[in-house]
Amino acid sequence: MSDKKTIAIFGAGPGLGASVATRFGREGYQVALVARRRGPLEERVAQLAGAGIAAAAFPADLNNIDGIGALIGSIKERFGGIDVAFYAPVPPDAAFVPAVQLGATKLQSMAGIFLYSPVEIARALLPDFLKRGDGAFVVVGGLSAVIPTPGFSALGPLMSAARNYILTLNAEVKSHGVYAGSVSIGGIIDRSAGKRDLEAKGMKFDGSIPIIDPDDIAQEIWTLVTARNRPEVIVPPMPTA
């Protein structure tokens, strides 16, 4: 078993996932990269190796709730354990829907990736975290999880539920040395697959929507996990009255 710490990144894309991997890797963490496609994951493993960061790819569909236990087991077998888990997958078919158009079928189709999967990952991690008296799990969502926004339904209610769960979990486990945190992002993440897809569809960024450097978000996540003095952060910060 390695004496190094390990971060498992669920949703290891080219934007925020890559920045979080680099930020924690610079601090000596081993990195488990989880996403659907093996090819891009292996490319990121090679990039991290070039920076002197030990990493491994774990291709998996996080909609497969029944497979999460085995996925966690594979990461633990490879690295000896998981110290920090970071969850921020964005499936290609994720889309906001106005509340007046939202139906149960659409909500159910997104519930696995945005709600059930993070809950199940936490359930799989908690026994080790609580036994060890340490561990952290951070879940990323959008600003509509915090502020109901017209036209941004479907994902908003699900991310709001996940945020509620994480904040409640943190209140329950913080006295045991375990941390759960929520990050809500009110903008487009630069270098991300989502931004690339929007650009391919012809979207022009005119400054009305913040473009956020994923390295800045990764630093916020590092601070949350290490300081553990607040259960959530909103990026960019909300203006004060």
C-alpha positions in Angstrom: 0.0 0.0 0.0 1.3 3.4 -1.0 1.9 6.0 1.7 1.1 8.8 -0.8 -2.3 10.4 -0.9 -4.7 9.8 -3.7 -7.4 12.0 -5.3 -10.1 10.3 -7.5 -11.5 12.7 -10.1 -14.9 11.6 -11.3 -15.4 13.6 -14.6 -11.8 14.0 -15.6 -12.3 16.3 -18.6 -9.8 18.7 -20.2 -11.0 21.8 -18.2 -11.6 21.6 -14.5 -10.7 17.9 -14.1 -7.3 18.5 -15.7 -6.7 21.6 -13.5 -7.7 19.7 -10.3 -5.4 16.8 -11.2 -2.5 19.1 -11.7 -3.2 21.2 -8.6 -3.3 18.1 -6.3 -0.6 16.3 -8.2 1.8 19.2 -7.5 1.2 18.5 -3.8 2.3 14.9 -4.2 -1.1 13.3 -4.7 -1.6 10.3 -7.0 -4.4 10.8 -9.4 -7.2 8.4 -10.5 -8.9 9.8 -13.6 -12.5 8.6 -14.2 -14.5 9.4 -17.4 -16.3 7.5 -20.1 -13.6 7.3 -22.8 -10.3 5.6 -22.4 -8.4 7.4 -25.1 -8.6 10.9 -23.7 -8.0 9.6 -20.2 -4.8 7.9 -21.3 -3.7 11.1 -22.9 -4.1 13.0 -19.6 -2.3 10.2 -17.8 0.7 10.8 -20.1 0.5 14.6 -19.7 0.5 14.2 -15.9 3.4 11.7 -16.1 5.3 14.3 -18.0 4.9 16.6 -15.1 6.1 14.0 -12.7 2.6 13.1 -11.4 1.5 9.5 -11.0 -1.9 8.9 -12.5 -4.0 6.1 -13.9 -7.1 5.9 -16.1 -10.4 4.3 -15.0 -12.9 4.4 -17.9 -16.4 4.2 -16.5 -20.0 5.3 -17.1 -21.1 7.1 -13.9 -24.7 6.5 -14.9 -24.0 2.9 -14.0 -24.9 3.2 -10.4 -24.5 -0.5 -9.8 -20.9 -0.4 -11.0 -19.7 2.3 -8.6 -18.7 -0.1 -5.8 -16.4 -2.0 -8.2 -15.0 1.2 -9.6 -14.1 2.5 -6.2 -12.6 -0.9 -5.5 -10.4 -0.8 -8.6 -9.0 2.6 -7.6 -8.3 1.4 -4.1 -6.6 -1.7 -5.5 -4.4 0.4 -7.8 -3.5 3.2 -5.4 -4.1 1.7 -1.9 -6.9 4.0 -1.0 -8.7 7.2 -1.7 -8.1 10.4 0.3 -10.0 13.0 -1.7 -12.8 12.5 -4.2 -13.8 15.2 -6.7 -17.1 14.9 -8.7 -17.8 17.1 -11.7 -19.0 15.0 -14.8 -20.9 16.8 -17.5 -22.5 14.3 -20.0 -22.8 15.5 -23.6 -26.6 15.4 -23.5 -26.9 17.5 -20.4 -29.2 20.4 -21.1 -31.2 23.0 -19.2 -34.9 23.0 -19.8 -37.5 25.7 -18.9 -39.6 24.6 -15.9 -42.8 24.9 -18.0 -41.4 22.3 -20.4 -39.9 20.0 -17.8 -41.3 16.5 -17.4 -40.5 13.5 -15.2 -38.9 11.6 -18.1 -36.3 14.4 -18.7 -35.6 14.7 -15.0 -35.2 10.9 -14.6 -32.7 10.8 -17.5 -30.4 13.3 -15.8 -30.9 12.1 -12.2 -28.3 9.3 -12.3 -25.3 11.4 -13.2 -26.2 14.6 -11.2 -27.7 13.1 -8.0 -27.7 9.3 -7.6 -24.0 8.8 -8.6 -22.5 11.3 -6.2 -24.6 9.9 -3.4 -23.5 6.4 -4.2 -19.9 7.4 -4.4 -20.1 9.0 -1.0 -21.7 5.9 0.4 -18.9 3.8 -1.0 -16.2 6.1 0.4 -17.6 6.8 3.8 -16.7 3.6 5.7 -13.0 4.1 4.9 -13.1 7.8 5.6 -14.8 7.4 9.0 -12.6 4.5 10.0 -9.5 6.6 9.2 -10.9 9.8 10.7 -10.0 11.7 7.5 -11.1 12.1 3.9 -12.8 14.7 1.6 -15.5 14.6 -1.1 -16.2 17.7 -3.2 -19.1 17.9 -5.6 -19.4 20.6 -8.3 -22.6 22.0 -9.7 -23.9 25.1 -11.4 -25.2 28.4 -9.9 -28.8 27.3 -10.5 -28.3 24.8 -7.6 -28.2 27.9 -5.3 -30.3 30.5 -7.2 -33.4 29.3 -9.1 -33.0 30.7 -12.6 -35.8 30.9 -15.2 -35.0 28.6 -18.1 -32.4 26.6 -16.2 -34.6 23.8 -14.9 -33.9 20.0 -15.2 -30.3 20.2 -14.1 -31.0 22.9 -11.5 -33.3 20.9 -9.3 -31.0 17.9 -9.4 -27.8 19.9 -8.6 -29.8 21.6 -5.8 -30.6 18.2 -4.3 -27.0 17.1 -4.6 -25.9 20.3 -2.9 -28.4 19.8 -0.1 -27.1 16.3 0.4 -23.4 17.3 0.5 -24.0 20.2 3.0 -26.1 17.9 5.2 -23.4 15.2 4.9 -20.7 17.6 5.9 -22.7 18.7 9.0 -22.9 15.0 10.0 -19.3 13.9 9.5 -17.2 16.9 10.2 -16.8 16.0 13.8 -15.3 12.7 12.7 -12.5 14.4 10.6 -14.3 13.9 7.3 -15.2 16.8 4.9 -17.9 17.2 2.3 -18.0 20.3 0.2 -20.0 21.9 -2.6 -18.8 24.2 -5.4 -21.3 26.1 -7.5 -20.0 27.7 -10.7 -21.7 30.7 -12.3 -20.1 30.8 -15.6 -18.4 28.9 -18.5 -15.2 27.0 -17.6 -12.4 27.8 -20.0 -10.7 24.9 -21.8 -13.6 22.6 -21.0 -15.4 20.3 -23.3 -18.6 22.2 -22.6 -17.1 25.5 -23.8 -15.7 23.7 -26.9 -19.1 22.3 -27.7 -20.8 25.6 -27.4 -18.2 27.2 -29.6 -18.8 24.5 -32.2 -22.5 25.3 -32.2 -21.6 28.9 -33.0 -22.0 30.5 -29.6 -20.2 33.8 -29.2 -19.0 34.8 -25.8 -19.7 38.6 -25.5 -18.8 39.0 -21.8 -22.3 38.6 -20.5 -21.4 35.2 -19.1 -18.2 34.9 -17.1 -15.4 32.7 -18.5 -13.6 31.2 -15.6 -10.1 29.8 -15.6 -10.3 26.2 -14.3 -7.0 26.7 -12.5 -8.7 29.3 -10.3 -11.5 26.9 -9.4 -8.9 24.2 -8.7 -7.2 26.5 -6.2 -10.6 27.1 -4.5 -11.1 23.4 -4.2 -7.6 22.9 -2.8 -8.3 25.5 -0.2 -11.7 23.9 0.7 -10.1 20.5 1.2 -7.1 21.7 3.1 -8.6 24.5 5.3 -12.1 22.8 5.8 -13.4 26.1 7.3 -16.5 26.4 5.1 -18.7 23.8 3.4 -19.2 25.5 0.0 -17.9 28.1 -2.4 -19.5 30.0 -5.3 -17.3 30.9 -8.2 -17.1 33.7 -9.1 -18.2 35.1 -5.7 -21.7 36.5 -5.5 -21.8 40.3 -5.2 -22.7 41.5 -1.7 -25.4 44.0 -1.0 
